[in-house]
């Protein structure tokens, strides 16, 4: 194994403790977004351990297995602009922040991991100044082509200082689905703090650990996701970075997320009462106790058995199976459950960067969406289950001709 590509840490990313208890092992797993261009690449495909641990001191759930971010993010295949659901989410997001902070054309919004600039474009529609920070060179080029100024760099404490010196402070520093991706959790958060104006807000969206546990969303665990946040763990990180949590909203996206608003303590005081109440509720639900996570590990193993039995049963009955989507979460599911091309003939995806390649590990061909109605498989497993309603609505012609969909999470079912 290339030591420059992978390392394993023994300490917690937030509190630094060495009291990490592993409660789930997903086995040797390829990188979830590393689709393979041809069959020639199958033999040399790398895989890495994928374990999940609970910090006994601060309750942060995290994977100790770290892949070099240059490997993961310099050339990226996930593009936010391909989903109607995310497009609407972005419009509402920008409307909410503009209204909450009273943003005007003199204000600046900086987004970390801005992808193709879709969200910042919604802020631009309000006349607000924007700047994106996106390390994936290919995706940053897309954003600039769309008229969104974007710096092609990784974000950290030092980058924040450079941006603050050249561009000034931001009223809003936005970070969606990236906080969980960074190994230096506190350095990232301190960098966000450095960019803020006195009355500014750091606004972070992360998948919610509580939903992951309750809905058995273990497929959202992969090497890009290093941390899985509860409100309690977010408070520990904010305390260490010198930020106060003003509010936390539940957001119905990516299987259930949290949107954190944080500011400078001198301006907004300590953590809001509503935040502290959420932490108390989490404690009552067992999110601070190792036993809750050990039960989750047992539930995951049972889910694998149920899903594989459903698919193999359909194949025994002579049914043809395909899948919809080639998301990172789907590749965790396929590899952990051992679902390959012997069960799933092909999967389809709207992202042109993935079409024509093969899924990591299980090597299922990725075709264009039109293949569903061209070949009419009997059943389609929705790997991108967080967009299931959108997908089934768009694929009404397939359903009208007798096709059936399957949703794997939280309980395998045919719909």
N, C-alpha and C positions, 0 to 999 in steps of 0.2 A: 504494500500500500504506500502511495506517495505521501511522505510526511509533510511535504509542502502543500498538499491539497487537503489533508485531513489531520485533525488532532482531537483529543478527548480531554475535557477539562474536569476537574474534581471539585471545584468551588462554585458556589452560587453567584450568579451574575449581579444580584442586587445587594445581598448582605455579606457576601464573601465567605459564608460558612462552608465547611466541608461536610455538612450533615445532609447529603443527598441520598435519598432512598429510591432506587429504581422500582417502578411498579408495573411497567409494560415494556416488553421487548418485541419489536416488530420484525426482527431478524435482519440479515444482510439485505440492503435495499438500494437500488440504483437511484440516482438523482431524479427527482420527480418531474422536472421540466426538461430533462435531457433526452428529447426525442431523437431517434436514430435515423439518419438520412438514408441508409441502405442496409441490406442484409450483411454486407461486408463488415459492418461495425459491430455485429452481434458478439463475436468471439472476444473482443477486447473491452467490452463494456464493464466499467468498474461498479462495484457496489460497496456500501459502507454500513457499519452498525447503525441501528436506529432505536435507541432506548429512550424512555421518558422517566424523569425523576421528580420527586417532591422534596422541596427544601424544608427540613424539619424546623428551621428557625423562622423564616419569613413567609413560608407557604408558596413561594413561586414554583410553578410547574415548568420544567425546562428539559431540553435534551442536552446531554453533555457532549454529543457528537457534533463537531464543528467542521464544516467544509469551507475552504478558502472562498471569500466572497467574490474574488476575481473569477473563480470558476463558475459560481452560481449566477452572477448578475451582470457581467460585462456584455454578454449577448443573451438577450432574454426573449422568451416566446410568448409570455402572457401580455395581452394588450387589452386595456380596460375598455376601449371604445367599441368592442364587438358585441357588447351586451346591451339590449334595450333596458333591462332592469337596472344596470349600473348607470346608464345614461340618465334615467329618471332620478335615481338616487343622487347623482351628482348635482342635478338641477336643484333639487330640494335642499341638499347640503349647502350649496352656495347661498340660496335664498335665506336659509336659517342663520348662517354666520353673518351675512351682510346686515340682516335686520337686528340680530343680537348685539353686534358691536357698532352698529351705525356707520358702516364703512362708506367712505366717499372716494372720489378719484384721487385724492391726495394720500390715501392709505395704500399700504403694500401687503399683499398676501404671498407668502413663500411656502411652497409645498415640497416636502422631502419625499423622494421616490415618486415623482410626478408622472411617471409612465409616459403615455402619449399626449399628455396635457389636457385630457378630457375635462377633468374637474376645474383646472385653472381657466379653461375656456368659458366655463359657466360664471366664474368670477369676473372675467373680462367683459362678459355681457352686461354686468352691473357697472362697468366703467372703472373698476378697481385695477391698480397696478399689480402685476404678478411676476413671479420668478419661480421657475421649476429647477429642482436638483434631481437629476436622474443618471445613475451610473451606467445603465445599459446603453451603449453607444448607438445601437440600431434603433432603439425606441426613442432616445433623445432626438435623433434625426427626424423622426416622425413628428414629434412635438414642435420642433422648430419649423418644419414645413407647414404646420397648421397655424403658425403665427404665435406660438407660445415660447417666449425666451426661456431657454433651458441650459443649465450648466451640466456638463457631462462629467460629473465627479461623484465619488462616494462622500457621504455626509458624516462629519464627526466634529469634535470640539474645535479643532483647528480650522476646518472649512467654515464653521460658523463665524469665527473671528474674521476671516477673510471677507466673507459676504457682508458682515456688519460694517466693516471698514469701507467697502466699496459701494454698497447699496443702501446703507442705513437700516434702521429698525423696521420691524414688521408688526402690524397690528394683529396679524394672525399667522402662526406657523402651523401648517397643516401636515399631518403625517398619517396616511391611511394604509393599513395593512403593511406596515414596514417596521414598526417598533418591535414586533416579534421576530424580525429577521436579523437583528443586529446582535453580535456577540458582546459588544461593549454597551450594555444597556444604559448605564449611568452616563457614559460619555456622550451618547446620543442625546439623552434628555438634557444634559447640561448645555450641549450645543444649541438645542432648541431655545433654552432659556436665554442664551446670549443674544439671540436674534430679536427678542421681544422688546417692544416699547413698554414704557411703564404700565400702561393700561392694556397691554396686549394679552393675547391668549394663545397658549399651545393647545391645539385641538388634535387629538389622536384617536383613531378608530382601530380597535383590535377585536378579533373574534373572542367571544366571552367564554371563559373556562366553564362557567356554570352550564351553558348550553352544550358545550362539548361533552360534558359528563352526562347530563340528563338525556340528550338526544343521541348518545353513543357515536359522536362524530369523530371517531378515531382516524378516519381517512384524512382529516385535516392536519394530521401529524406527518411532517416530512422534513427533510434536512434544512429547507429554507426557514422553517418555523422553529426558532430556538426557544421561544418562551410562549407560555399559555397563561393569560392573565386573568386573575380574579381582581375585584376592586381592592381587596386587601393587599395584594401584591403590587398593584399600581400605587397605592398609598405609600408603601415602603420605598418604591422607586422615586416617587415625587419628594418624599422626605429627604432622601439622600441627595437629590439633585437641586434642592432649594426651591421647590414649587409647591403651591397650594392647589388642591383640587376644588374647583368652584362648583362643578356639577358633573354628573355622569348620566348619560341617556342610554336607554336601550334602543338599538337600531336593528331593524329587521332586514339584515343583509348578510350574506355569507354564513347562513345557518344560525345567525344571532350574534350581534356584536355590541360592544360598548363604545360610546363616544365620550371621551374624557375632555373636559375643559379645565385647563390649569393656568394659573397666573402667578405673578410675583407676590410673595407674602406681604411685602410692605404696602402693596396696593389693595389686595383683596382679603387680607387676614389669613386665618387658618383654614383648614379643610371645612367644607360646608357640612351642615348638620345632616343633610340628605345623604351625603357620601358616607358619613359615619354610621348612619342607619343601615345602609346597604351592607357594610362590613359586618355589622352585628347579625344581619339576616344570613349572610354567608356562613358565619360561625354556627348558627343554628342548623344550617343545612349540611354541616360536616365538611365544608371546603377547607377547613384548617387542620383536618385530621387525616393521617395516612390511610386509615381503614377505608375511607371513601374511594380512594384511588386504587387500592388493591381490589375492591369490588368491581371497579370499572375494568380492570385488567381481566378479570374472570368473565365479565359480560362481553368483552371484545372477542375472546376465544369462542364463546357460544355463538356469537353473531356470525363469525366466519363459517362455522359448521352449518348454520341454517342457510346462509346464502349459497354456499357451494352445493348443498343438497337440492335447493330449489333449481339451480341452473343445470345440474347434472340430471335431475329428474326430467326437465323439459327436453334435454338432448336425448335421453333414453326414449322419450316419446316421439322422437323424430322431428322435433321443432328446430327451426333455424334461429340462431340468436345473433344479435348485433348490439352495439352500444352507441350512446350519444355522448360526445365530449371526449376530450383528451386532457382534462385538467390535472393539475398536480395531485389533488385529492384522489382522483380516480386511479392514478398510478400507485398510490399507497394501497388502496383497496385491492387492486388487481394483484399486486405482488404479494401482499400479506396473505391473501386468500388463494394464491396460486391459480388465478383465472387467466388462462392463455387462449391462444387461437384455436385450441381444440374445443373450447366452449363458445368463444365469441369470434365470429368470422372476421368482423371489422368494426371499427368505430368511426363516427363522423364528427367533424368539427367545423365551426364557422371561421376559425382563425386560419388564414391562408399560410401563415408561417409554419403550421403544423401539418397541413394536408400534404400527403405524399410521403410522409415519414412513418416511423413505427414507434409504438409506445415503449418507454423504458422497461427493461426487464422481461415483460411478457410478450413483447414484439408483435403486438396486434396492429395490423395496417390501419392508418388513419386516412379516411377518404373524405370527399366533399359531402355536404349534407344531402345533396340530391340522390345519393346512392340508396337512401332509405326507400324512396318510392320507386326507384329503378329496379331494385332487387326484392323488395318487400319481405324482409325477414319476419318471422312470426312474432318475435318479441325483441324489444330494444331496452337494454339496461341503461338508465340515465345516470351516468357517472357524475355529471355536473348537476347533482340533485338540488343544489341551492337555486338553480334556475329552472326547476322542473315545470312550473306553471307556464313560464314563457316558452319553453321548448315544446311542450305539448300543444300549446296554442298555435305556435308556428308550424307544427307538423300535423295539423288537422287533416290534410290529404292522406297521410299515412294511416291515421286512425280511421278515417272514413272508409278506407279500403280493407279494414279488418286487422290492422296492426295493433299490437298491445305494448304498453310500456311497463317497465319494472323500475321501482325505486328501491335502492339498497338500504338507505339509512332513515330512521333508526332501526326499523324492522323490515326485512326484505318483503316486498309485496308487489303484486300485479295490480295495475290501475287501469 
